[in-house]
Every structure is written in structure tokens, then in C-alpha cells.
């Protein structure tokens, strides 16, 4: 009846959570050790981060680079393995992991994807006898990574109006841009305090403020952050009232929040209908399966029934995504 599905789900979830827990324990220890070492080295002249000044003065400004730990994995053998094949093709994944806020490297994330796919393949094949379907669960960590990225970006933008008010107040009080950004990094929690803290660290280690702000705009890829970074860079080059600029950007962000709330209220019924259309067939299937297992349990054992279930799942997911696309409006 439902026992195979229940035990397979519990077994799969237990294995994944156990491995994630073990990984996070060792990773947190390694991260703390590396962080303490980098903080110590950052206060000395011989730092892990160093500046490469370009001798050619004919180029636009003096170019400088900031080198950091570029290993694909902190596990030596895994780093050597992935470096041969993914060194040039993992840039987008590196950016995505950094945007999500996770303290892991590309190698560990790819290893997690492989493990989840194999575990899903084995468990689904054992309990449901559907080859290769369970391997599709390997995409779950990627969806989780995108979810964490969106959540972190949303939290950053929510903190932005108050952060811009603080910057505007500091600039009116006579502080320069770097001091205002440092004050912001110290006063605000993550993610905005953490991101501006990275900007300050890069500036203190020799990276031009324009490059540090451009790196911030790449990590937090939103229009508000891009306008802020571009405004600060242009202000430093051409002059202007930066306090008024930051204040106006803060007011614009607040107005966008108000419009988003209005749109969310107007489209709440359609979004609720999308969720209902996705959940209701699944709930009805399990309910009918419990009430009449002799009739509905054949869907999970008969080959044609399996094809019908897969088709229903695909069509419901497609319909949900279409409704979400229609009701999601950019402000």
C-alpha cells in the first residue's frame, strides 16, 4: 500500500540528512580555521590576498587584482579531480553558490548532487521498480541552491532602504563613502552587512572601490544594487550630491515594495488556485489509495499506470509553472 513509499521516503531523507550533517560538521570546522587564518594574515603584510599592479599606465587607471582561494574543493583529491575537467566551466556555479550564501565549494556541491542522485536511484528502484526515475532527484540540491539565492537576495533588498538611510546620514555628517560603507557593514546583520563587509575588505586590501562595488553588483544581481553601485562610482568620478542620491534610491525601493505588496494581494487568488491544483490531485490519490488499495494501488505497479502517474505529475508541474509565470509581475 503506502508502506513502500513511506519507508523509501524516510530512508532517503535520513541518508541525505545524515550525510549533510556530517559534511557540515567538518566543513564548519574547516571554515572557522580558514577564517581565523585569513583574518590573521589580513593584518600582516604577507596576506593570502595580494595585489597585482599593472605596469602599463596607458590603460584606464591602475589595474589591480585580488586573489583568493580559487580551489574547486577543499578536499585535495576531489580538487585535483575536478580541476582537470571543471576549472573553466564552473564559474557560473561558483557565482551561484556565493550568491546563495553557503560556505561550500563547487566540488562538495557536485559530490552532494551525485550522492543524492545515486541514493534516489537506489531507493526508488528498490521500492517502486522504476529505473532511473529516482536519479532525477539529483536536481533537488540545485533547486535548493536557487531558492537560497532568491531568499538571500530578497532579504538583502528588504534591508536596503534602512541601509541607504544610514549611508545618507553618514554622508551628510561629513564621512566619506568608505567610512559610510564600513559603518553600514558594522551596524547591519547579514546578508547586507556581510556583503558590504566584503566590499570593505576588498577596498582595504587594495582593490579600487569601483571594482569592489562591481563585484557586489555581480553577487547581488538586482536593479536597486546596480543603480546604487553605478551612482557611487559616477559620483566619485564626476562629483555630485551622493547623500541625495542614496536617499532617493531608498525612497524608490520603498515604493517598489508597496507596489509589490499590492500586486501580491491582487494575484493571491490565482496563486492559491495554482497551489490547490497541484496539491489536490496528489492528496486525492493517496486518500483513494488508502480507501480502496485494491483499485488504486495498481497505478504504482502496472507499467501503464506508472506512465499515467508520470504524465500527471509532468502536466501538473507544467500548469503550476505557467500560472506562476502569468501571475508573477516585475516591478
Secondary structure, DSSP 8 states (H G I E B T S, - for coil): --HHHHHHHHHHHHHHHHHHHHHHHHHHHHHHHHHHHHHHHHTSSS-SS-B---S-TTSSS----B-----S-SSHHHHHHHHHHHTTT-HHHHHHHHHHT----HHHHHHHHHHHHHHHHHHHHHHH--TTTGGGGGGHHHHHHHHHHHHHHHHHHHHHHHHHHHHHHHHHTT--HHHHHHHHHHHS-TTHHHHHHHHHHHHHTT--HHHHHHHHHHHS--HHHHHHHHHHHHHHHH---HHHHHHHHHHHHHHHHHHHHHHHHHTHHHHHHHHHHHHHHHHHHHHHHHH-HHHHGGGGTSHHHHHHHHHHHHHHHHHHHHHHHHH----
